[in-house]
Amino acid sequence: MTQAQALEILKTGANVFLTGEPGAGKTHLVREYVQYLRSHDIKPAITASTGIAATHIGGMTIHAWSGIGINEKLSLRDLNKIAGSERVEKRVSQAKVLIIDEISMLPPSTLSMVDKVCQHIKQNDLPFGGLQIVAVGDFFQLPPVRKNNYDSVTKLINVPEGRFAYESRSWAHAKFQVCYLTEQYRQDDQAFLQILSAIRRNIFTNNHLQQISARKIVAGLEHEHIPKLFSHNVDVDLVNDEKLAKLPGRTEIFDMSTEGPEAPVKALMKGCLSPAKLCLKIGASVMFTKNNIQTGVVNGTLGTVVGFETDTNRPQIKIKNGRRVTAELVSWAIENNGKILAKISQIPLRLAWAITVHKSQGMSLDEAVMDLSQVFEFGQGYVALSRVRRLTGLHILGWNTRAFQVDPAVIKQDEEWRGLSQQQTESVSRLEARDIKERQDNFILSCGGKLQTITDYEPVEFEYSYERGRKKNKVKTENITFDLWQEGKTIAQIAESRSMVPSTIMSHLEKLSASGKINKTDFYREFTPKLFTNEAEIKAAFHALDTTKLAPVLERLKGEFTYDELRLVRLTLE
């Protein structure tokens, strides 16, 4: 599904699970939707599972927004207390849209608590009190920490529901429409994309391993200012301490200040990328740990310390584009029941010769050195590899057998989501533009928003370029694909020329075929020998199941063919 298609679905007010591979543009699309809502006088609640993730989207943690704070369970008394908070009550009662980013790191019990709070405050038994819920994330990313300390007698939320948010009863009740983004904006290396996709689908082969092996380097020979990713904090601290000690000159020390009780302060410090004691020297490799719109840096921006201000001693950082930026003191806070429960303040930097894989989630790096020999969690190696934009930016020291494995349960669930997303794409494509617009307008009005004065509706289409970082208007994307197809270019060639993945081009061709612009027989030019040999079997599966949906056919054929292969054969069905 493209960003434009997902945006049209979001505008209808449906509960949406927005997912896709790293670099697919999930965060960018969220920003587009937020801008759309605000243009119609609707203020969405923007939250994330962690404080670090919240900084990426300019929101707050879901724990603070909902008032559950650091609670791991809720009683009826707790619910009444939360509802009694003027700030929380106002936030929840006025909200019409709730966005939860990095949903993969949210335990199912937390999602259930948020559901109960929304129902309780809004006095509405609908899922989440009738809010539109937009859950954003990728469950192949790092999972939440498993906790099982429930009181089955006195607590309202009392039964462990699994490890992942999608295993929550509240997830099932929300009836999410799946929008699985298939375009790619972080990685522009097709060979590297295939490796990442193979890990994600559990079809990682020796050929893929050989390509990664070619990027192996000898420890100690890597470039000094390329960040290193490790699975354990002890390795990170060792590298950073050694590199800093070798630099000449005076060490400047910045101590974190704290306000509030010990427990929430510790929770904040654990989630904060900046250390409690920040030691810097001129020449130190550093990374910003918080977004700053004014200075143009984001969480993950890399640079080098080039000096310290005379009057304030604030570090001056030279970032990659050559600009000098002063790192000013900032704060991170936990809000509970409308009050600041705890706050920490620190210079938003950390040494960046080395970082942990967990801390790197959400970053995009041009290059990275990584040691995957001690990974211990499913998805840890995948997260590390997907931080870099291309294979040439990967410098690997070693790996173990788990480095290229992801959670088997998530693999199975992901295939289902891909199928559901495809079905959703097909369903929406059958609707008239004005029917979609009517649903979108009705949702705006139901939220108390204002309709824009538009006489003729034309669906918004956009593409996002990582390098340029801006939206641009364009002609209908499938028409561009049609022109290239008419020139005789293959799907792969069109995808490469348009910086898209083949599955996106396939979606364009399906639209063009449905409109009659392309004859069904034209698609045989894309058939591989494998498809010519098995065409009859695949078509028989479609006919036997009396369906055009891909998921049941994939299951019937025992996964011997990819979704794209099945889609290609489907295009030739009479």
N, C-alpha and C positions, 0 to 999 in steps of 0.2 A: 504494500500500500504506500502511496506517495504521501508527502506532507500535506499537499493540497487536498487530497481525498480525506485524510484524517481530520483536517481542519473543518471541512464541511460537516462531518459527522459530529464533531465536538459542538459545533454551533447549534445542533438540533436539541441539545440539552440531555442527550443520552449519557448514562454512566459509561465511562470509557476506561479501559486498561490500555494505556499507550506504551508500547514496547518496541523492541528492535535491537539490533546489534550495536555495540559501542560505536559512536560516530554517526549514527543514523539521523541525528538531528532532533532528538526528543526534547532537549532543553530549549532549543531554538523554537520548536513548534509550540511549546508551552508559552513562551514569551509572545508569540504571534497571537495565541488565543487570549491571553491576558490583555493584550493591546486591543483586540477586538471587543472584549467585554467592556473595558473601560470606555471605549469610544461610544458605547451605548448606555453609559451611566450605570454599569454594573461593576461592583467592586468584588472581585473574587478573593477568597481566602487562600493564600499561597503558603504552603507548608512543606516540610520535608522530614524524613525520619531521623536525621541527625543535624546538628548545628552547622557542620561544615557543608553538607548538602544544601541547607537552607540559604547559605550565602551565594550559591550559584544562581539562584532564582529570585533573590531579593525577598525572601520570606522569613518565616520563623519556624521553629520546630512544631510538629504536630502535637507534641506533649504540652508545650506552652499554649498553643492556640486553643486546645480543647480543655485546658485546665487540669489534665490528669497528672501533669508534672512528672515526678519520678516514681509515682505509684506503679506497681506491677499488677495490682488487682483493685477492684472497686466493690464497695458495699453500697446499699441504698443510702446510707448515711453520707457516704462519700459523694454520691451523685447529687444529693440535696445541697451539700456544702459547695460543690462546684457551681451548681445552678444559682446559688446565693451570691456568687461573685459578680458584681456589676459588670466588670470588664468582660469576663468570659461569657456571661449571659448575653450581653450586647453583641459580642463578636459572633456567637453561634446563632442567635435568633435573627440577626440581620443578614447572615450569609446565605447566598443562593447557590454558590459554586465553591466546592472545596477541592483544591489541588494538593495531592500528596506525592512529592517527588522521592526518588530512591526507595520505592515501596518494597524492594527486595530485602532491605535491611530492617524492615518493620516486623516484629513478631506478630503472629495471628492474634494473640490475646490483646495487644495494643490496639489493633484495628477494631476488635470487638468493643473495647472500652470507648473508643471514639464514637462508634456507632451508637452505643447506649447513651453517651452524653448528649449527642445531637438529638436523639429521640426524646430524651428526658426534658431538655430545655425547650425544644420546639413543640413538645406535647403532640408528637406525630409518630405513629407506629410504622410509617414507611421506612425503608432502609436509610439510615443516616438522617432521619427526620425529613426526608423529601429533598435533601440537597442533591445537586448534580455532583457526583464524585468522579474525579479524574485521577486515577492511580498511574503513576509514571515510573518506569524502571525496567530492569532486565534481571531476571532471576538467575542468570548465569553468572552474575556478579556475586560478590561475597555475601554470604547469608548472615542473618542475625544470630546473636549469641543465644543458645538454647537455655531457657530457664524453666524449671518445673516446680517452683515453690508456691503451690496453690492451697488455699484453705477451702475445702469442699463443704464446710458447714456454714460459715458466716459470710462468705464472699459471693458477690453477684456473678463475677466471672471466675469460674472455678474448675473448668475442665481444660487441660491442655489440648489444643486443636491442631497440633503438628508443629513444624518448624517455620514454614513459610506463610506469608500473609494470604496467599490464594487458598490455603487449607482452612482458613477461618470460615465460620458459619456466616459471618457478616459479608464476606466476599461472595459467597453463593447467593445470598439474598439480594445483593446489589445488582445482579444480572448484568455484568459488564459486557459491553460490546468491545471486541478486541480490535485494536488498530495496530498492526504489526508493520512498522516502517521498514521498507526494503531498500531505500536509497542509502548511499554511503558518502559522508562528507569528511570524516577524519582520515581514513586511509584512502590513498589514491594509487595503491599498488595492487593490481589484480592478483598477482601470485600470492601476496601476503594475505589478501582478503580470502582467498581459497583456503589457506592454512587455518585462519581463524574460524572460518565456516566449518572446516573439517573437524576441528576440536569441538565446536559447538554441537555438531550433529553426531559426534562419536564415530567418525569415519576417518580418524587420523591414521595415516599409513606411513610406511618407511620412506616413501618419496617425500612426504611432508617433513619427516624428521631429518632427512638429508639436507633439505633446504635450510632448516634451522641450524643444523650442524655446521653448515657453511658460514654461519655468522658467529661461530664460537671463537673466543679470543683467550689469550693467556692472561691470567691475573697479574696486574702490575703494569701491563702495557697499554691499558685503556687511556683515553684522553682524560685529563684531570677534571675538566669542567662538564663532562657528561654525567648526569645524575645516575646513580646506581640504585637498583631496586632489590631489596632483600626481603625474605619472609619473616625474619625475626629482628626485634628491636636491638638485641645485643650486637648483631653484625653491623647494623646501621650506626649505632653509637661508636663502635670501634673505628670504622672508616672515617666518620666525621671528626672524631677526636684526634686521630692520627694526622689527618690533613691540616686541621687547624693548628696543631702543635708545630708543624713544619714551617708555617708561615712566619716571617720575621715581624717584628713590631709589637706594639702593646695590644693586649687583649681588653676589649671593652665589654663590660658585663651589664646586662639588662635583666633585672629581677621582676617577675610577674607579681602584680598586686592582686589580692583577693578580697571579696566581701561576701559574707554569708556563712551558713552552717557548713560543717566539714563535708558531709555526704554530697550535697549538690555541687559544692566547689570541686570536689574530686571528680565528679561526673563531667563537669565542664572541662577540667584540665585533661581528662582522658580523651575527650573528643577534639580538643584544640590541637592544631598542627604546630603551633609555636610552643617551645619548651618553657618550663617554669624559670629556668636560668639560661638565658640566651647569651652565648659567648661569641663575639665577632672580632675579626681583624680585617684590616685592609687586604684585599685579595681573596677574601673568603667567598666561596660559591654559596649562594643563598636562593631561597624560593619564598615568594610572597604567600601568605597563608589566609588572606582575606581579600575580597573584592574591594576596589576603590575606584569608583566611576570618575572622580575628579582627576586622579593621576593616571587613569587608563591602565591599571594593572588588575589582574584577577588572581584568584586562588590557583597557584601553579605557575605563575610568571617567574622565570628564572633570571638571575642576574649575578653581578659581582660587586662586593663592597669596594667602593673607590674612595671613601672618606667619611668623616663625621662632622656635622655642623658645629661651629665654634661655640655658639651660645646654648644650644639645646642638647648637643651630643647625639642628635638623631642620625642614624646611618644613612648615607647617600649611596644609592644603588644604580649601577649602570646596567640597564636591561639590554636585551638582544638587539633591539633596533638602534642602539646607541644613545638613547635618552637617559638622562639622570633623573632619578625619582627619590624623594626623601621619604623614608618609612616613618610615618607618624604613629604615635601610641593609639591603640584602638581597644575596644572592649567586646567581650562575649558574655551573654547573660542567659539565665534560665528564669522563665516567668512561671509562676504557679498561682492559680486563682486570682489572676489580675495583678499580682505583685511581683517585684523582682526578688526571686528567691536567693539567687547567688549571681555574682559577677566577677569576672577576671579581666585584667587589663595587661597588655603586653605589646611590644613591637611586633607587627604581623610578619615575622620572618622566621625561618629556620635554616640551619645548614643544609645544603642540598647536594653535597657530594654523594650522599646516600639517603634514601627514604624507604619505608616499608611499603610493601604491596598494598596493605590496607589503607595507608595514607594516600596512596597514589590514585585511588578510585575516583573517577570523574575528571582526571587530568588528561591533557593531550600533549605529548612530547615529541619533538623532532627526533631526538635520539635518547637512548637509555641503555645503560649496562645493567644486566640483571643476572642474579644467581638464583636458579630455581631448584637447586639440589636439596633444599630442606623445606619445600612447600608441604603443608600439612592439612590443607583444607581444599575440598573440591572447588574449582573455579579460581583458585589463587593464581595459578600459572596463566590462565586465560586472561584474567584481569591485567596481569603484568604485561603480557605480550600485546594486548590491545591498546595499551597506552601510547605506543609509537605509531606513527602515521604510515610508515613504509618499512619493508624488510631491511633496507640498507641502513635504517636508523636503529636496528637491533644489534646489540653486542652482548652475547650471552657467554657466561662463565661456566655454567653447568646446569644439570637438571636431574630430576628423579622420575620414576614411573608415574607419579601422581601429577606431575607438572602439566601434562597435556590431557587431563581428565576433568570432566565436569560431572555434576550430580546426575546419576541415572534417572532419578525421579523427575528432575527438571527437563531432561532431554525428552522424556515421554510427554510431559505437559506442554513443552514448547511446540512439538509437532501438532498437537491439538490446537494450540493458539494460532499457528500458521494457517491451518485449515479454516478456523473460524474467521480469521481476518480476511482470507480470500473470499469466503462466503459473504462477509459483510461488504466487501468491495463490489462483488457482483450484484448484491441486493440494491446498493445505493446507485449503481450505474443504470439500473432499470427504471429508476425514478426520474420524472421530469424535473428540470431545474426549478420550475416554479413551485412544484410540490415540496421540494427541499427548502426553498426559500420561505414558504408558508410555515413549515415546521420551525424554522429558525426564528422567524418573526414572532410566532406564538410563544416560543421559549423566552425571548427577550421581554415580551409583555408580561408573561407570568412571573418574571423576576422583578417587575417594576421598572424595567429599563425603557429607554426611548428609542424608537425606530428612526433610522436615518432616512432622509428624503431621497429615495432612489426610484426613478420611474421604470427603468429597464434593468432587470437583474442579469448579471453575468458572473458566473462562479469565479472566485478569486483563485488564481494559480500563481505559484511562486516557486523558485528554487533558491537554495541557500548555498553560497560558496564559502567554505571555511577561510580561504585566503582573503576574500574581499569582505566577508562578514556583513553582507547587507542583502536586503530583498530587492528583487528587480522584477518589474512587469515584463510579460512576454506573451507571445502568441500561444495558442493552445499547444501544449507539449506533444500531444499525439500527432498533430499535423506536421511538426518538425520530424518526428519519427517516420511518418508516412513518406515525406519527400526523400529521406535517406533510403527507405526501403525500396522506393521506386527506382532509385539509382542503382539497385542491385546489391546494396550492402547487407551483410549478415547481421543477425541479432547482436553477436559479439562485437562486430565492428561499430554498429550504431551505439551500443553501450559505451564503448571506449571513447568514441568521438564526442559523446554527450556527457562523459564523466558520470555515468549511471551504472547500476548493476543490471545484468540481463533480464532479471525478473521484472524490473520496471518497464523495460522495453516491451516485454511480453504483454504486460497490461495494456500498453498503448495499442499493440497489434490486435488484441482481443476487442478493444473498442472499435477499431477500424474495420475489423471483420464483421462485427455485429451491425455496423452501419452500412455494410455492403461495399466499402471502398476497396477491400482486398478479397479476391477469390480464395476459397478454401484450398484449392489445389496449389496455390502459390506457396503454401507453407511446407510442402514436401521438400522444397529446396533446403530446408533446415534440418531434415531428417538425417540422423546418423545411421550407419549400418545396423546398430543395435535397435533403433526404432523401426526401420524397415522390416527387420526380422521379427519383431514382436508387436507390430502394429495391430494385427488381427486379435491377438490376445488382449491387448490393452483396450481396444474398442469393444471386445466381447465383455470385458469387465464393466465398462460404462453401461452397456445395454442390459446386462444381467441384473445390475443393481438399479436400473432405470433411473439414473441420476447423472447430472453433469458436475456434481461436487467431487472435489479431488480427494478429500480425506478418506472416504469409504473405499475408493478405488485403490488408493495407496495401501490401505490395510489389506484389501483382498489380494493384492499382488505382493504382499509381504515385504514392502519397502524395496523392491528390486529396481524401482524407477524413482527419480526425483520428481518433485512437484513441477518443475519447469518442463521435464520430459512429458509428463502427463498432460500438462497444459498445451503443449505443442500438438500432441495427438488429438486432444479435444478440439482444437481449432479445425481439424479436418473431418470431424463428425458431421454426418448429414442430418 
